[in-house]
Amino acid sequence: MNLSIRKEPPGVAFPGQAVDRRAVDVILDAHRDEPLVRALFDRLDVTRAAEIDFHDTRAGQPCTYVAGLLSVWRRFGSEADTPVTLGHSLGEMTALAYSGALDPLDGLDLMFTLGEVGHEQDLLRPSKLVVLMGIGVSEVDWACRLAVAETGGVLEPSGFNGPGQIILCGDAKAAQLAGDLAKERGAVVRMLPIRGAYHCSLMTEVLPRWRSAVERMRFRNPRIPVVSSVDARLRVTADGLAELLTRWLLLPVRWSEAVAAAREAGATALWDAGPGEILRDISRRGSALAFLRTEELEVS
């Protein structure tokens, strides 16, 4: 197969928790002697990735973070000339670590806190995230409002992935009902196995703990410009990063806007650091930038 090899480096994008578990295991086990993997395994009290309960958000999120960093370091190194980096949901923290704005080990501590606050919130008030695909914004809004009216619960948009794909998050009964109603209107519906109402106002219950953890971080000016999926703005200094990540917990992921901002910042394509290719899959439904396959990257 002949591929067109691009000479300019792509931007690097990091996914959230909905990644390929098998790909995570392969990366972690292949690099178990790396300090970041040793720290991860020690915290989880395991010796290999297969022992990890990946469905437990408290474990799945730190694993996704570490595997994403290892993937990009293996491909480009830690000092690559990357035009921009960005992340979807928890990938925002991975992007900040890759950019140099956040020490990777500090970022790992933050990821463990992130999993814990999500777990805590879900125990207080069970929640779900539901992805609705293939129907318009007005139909999503209609299903959401009907579900809220019938259940009396909270349900809000928590992610805008692109044309025809919106994520709702809130009380479990409301999310389930909205999914059922959307399915009746022709939507493809996927419930995400993530504990915690991330990017939803239900997380205000655990916001003080999250804010405290974020404010303990030592942020530096990023070596690589970072586009935030919170507000689709480019960050080139450490100013305001603590406040950005505090708001991150409650505000929706504006992924399609962030990708468009990465293009405006000079990226001509993006590479999904993974594990897996969930971001590349999302881009097939409409994206301001194409996602390159690994074999399309220039081999140095």
N, C-alpha and C positions, 0 to 999 in steps of 0.2 A: 504494500500500500504506500503510495506516494503522498507525503504530507508537506504542506507549505510551512517551513520553519520560520518563525518570526525572530528577527534580530533584536528588537526592543523587548526589554523584560516586561512581563505582565504585572499588574497589581496582584496582591495576594489577599484572598478572602477566606475567612474562617467560619465554619458552620456552628450552629447551636447543638443541643444535645441529641437531636433526632438524626443520628449518624449510624453507619454500619458497624455493629458491634464486632463482627469478625475482623474488620479492618483495624479497629482499635486494638484488639488482642494481638494481632500480628506485629503492629508497631511497638507496643509496650514490651512484648516478650523479646523482640529483636534488639531492644535497647535497654534491657533491664539493668545494665551496669552504669547507665547514665545517672548523674546525681538527681535529676528531676524524677526519674522513674523510681530510683531507690527511695526517695522521699515519699513519693506516692504510695508505693507498696508498703513502706513502713507505717504510714498513717492508716492504711486499710488493713494492715496485719495479714498480708498475703505474700506469696513468693512467685506467683505467676498470674497472668491476667484472667485465666479461666476461673479462678477462685472468686472473682469479683462479682457481686450482684449488681449488674449494670442497670437494672430497672430501678434500683434505689437511687434517687436523685443525688443523695449525699455522696455516692460513689461515681455515678455516671457522669456528673458534671466535671469533677476533677480529672477523670480519665480522658474525657473528650478534650479538655484543655491541654493536657500533657501530650496526648497523641497528635494534636494539631501542630503544636510547636515542634515536635520531633520530625513530623512530616516535612515541614517547610525548611527546617535546618538541614535535613538530609538532602533536600532537593537544591536549595540555594545557598546554604550556609547561614551563619548568623550575622554576616556583614554585607549581604547582597545589596545591590543597587536597585531596590524596588521602588517604583514611582509612588505607590500609595498602598495602604493596607486598610482593611475594614473587616468587621465581623457581624454575623447574624446572631442576635440574642447573646448567649454567653460568649460567642466568638468575639464580641467587643473586647472582653478582657484578654483573650488570646492575641488579638491584634495589637493591643496596647503593650503586651509583653514582647511580642515580636518586634515592635517599633522601637523598643528601648525605653518607653515611657514608664514601664513597670518592671521591676526585677522579677524574673520567672518564678523564683521560689516564693516571693511575696505574693505573686499572682496565684500560686497554688494555695497558699493560706486563704486568700480571698475566695477562691473557688470552693473550698470546703465550707466556708461560712455561707456562701450562696446556697449550697445544697442544704445546709442545716436550716436556714431561714425558710426555704421553700417547704421543707418537711414539717417544720413547726407550724407554718401557716395552714398547711393541708390538714394537720391534726385538729387545729382550732376550727376550721371551716372547710370541709372537703371541696376541692375544685377540680376542674378539667379544662384542657385546651382542645379545641376542635378546629380542624382545618376544613374550610368550605371552598370547593373548586368548581369552576364551570358555570357559575351563575353571576349575575351582575351585582353591583354594590347595593342597589335598591332592594333586591331580593334578599341579600344577606341581612340588610337592616330590618327588613320586614320580619324575617325569621327570628332575629335577635329580639325585637320588640315584643313579638307575640310570646316568646319564651319567658321573657322577664315579666310580662303582664300575668301570665298563667302561674308562674312559680313564685313570684315575689322576690326572686333572687337578683344577684348582680351578674351581668354579662356584658362584656365590652370588647371591641376590637383590640387585639393585642399584637397583631402583626399584619403588615401589608406587603406581601411578597411580590406582587406584580399583578398584571391584568388577570382577573378571574381567580385569584387565590387570596383569601383573607382568613386570618386566624382569630377566633373568638376565645375569650377566657373568662371564667367566673365560676359561680356556684355549679357544682356537678350536675344537679338536676336541670338547671337552666341550659347548660351547655349541651347536655344530651338531647333535650327537647328541641333546641335550635337545630342541632344536627338532623334530627328526624324530620323536622319541618322543611329544612333545606333539601333533604333528599327527595321529599315529595315534589319539590319544584325542579328536580333534575340535577341537583348538585352531586358531585363526588365528595363524600364525607370521610374524614379520617380523624379518629380520636388519638391524641398524642399521649403516650404513656409516661407523662412527666408529673411528678408530685410537686405542687406549688403553683399558685396563681401568678406566675411571672408576667410582668408587663400589664398588670391589672390593679385596680385600686384596692382589691382585697389584701394586697401586700402591705397596706399601710399599717396593719397590725404588727408587722415585724420590721417596719422601716427604721425605727430607732437603732436596733441591733445592726442592721445593714449599714446605716449611715456611720455608726461608730467604727465598724470594720474598715470602711472605705477611707475614712479620715485618718486612720492609722497608716495608710499606705504612703510610701515615699515616691511621689511622682517626679519624673525627670522630663526634660524636653525630648520629644521623640526624635530618633534618628531618621525615621521614615514618616512622612505625613500620614495621619490617621483620619479617615472619614468615619464619623459616628453614625450609627443607624438609629440613634435617638432623635437627632435633629438634622441629619444629612449635611452637617457642617464639617469643614476640614480643620483639623487641629495640628499645629506645628510647634506649640509650646505646652508646658505643663499647666498653664493657667486654666483654672476651672475644671480640671479633670475629676476632682473629688465630687464636685457638685453634679457633673455630668453622670457619673456612675451611680450617684445617689438617686437621681431622677430615673435612670435606666430601669430600676426595679419596678416602677409603676407605669412608665410610658410605653406606648406600643413601638414595635420594631418597624421602622419605615425603610424596608429593604430596597424597594424599587427606587426610592428617592436617593438612598445612599449610593447605589450603583451608578445612578445618573451623576451624582456629585463626584464620584471617582473618575468618571469620564471627563468631567469639566476640569478636574485636577490634573489631567494629562495622561491617564491610563488609556491604552488602546485595547486592552483585553484584560481579563482576570483569570487567575488560576485558583481552583478550589483546593485548599490545603488539606481538606478532609479532616478525619478519615472518611473515605467514601466520596461520593459525588453529589450530595444532596443539593448543594447550591447550583451546580451545573444543571441538575435536573429542573430546579426552579426556573432557571434562565430560559429553558426551552419554551416556557409559556409567555415569553416577552421580557426583554431585558435591554437596558441601554448599552450594555457591553456583553460581548460574547465571552464564554468561559472556555479556555483552552483545555484540551486533553493533555495529559502529561507528556505523551509522545510528540506533541506539537511544540513543546518548549525547546529552545535552542540548547543544544548540548555543548557545554564549554569544554 
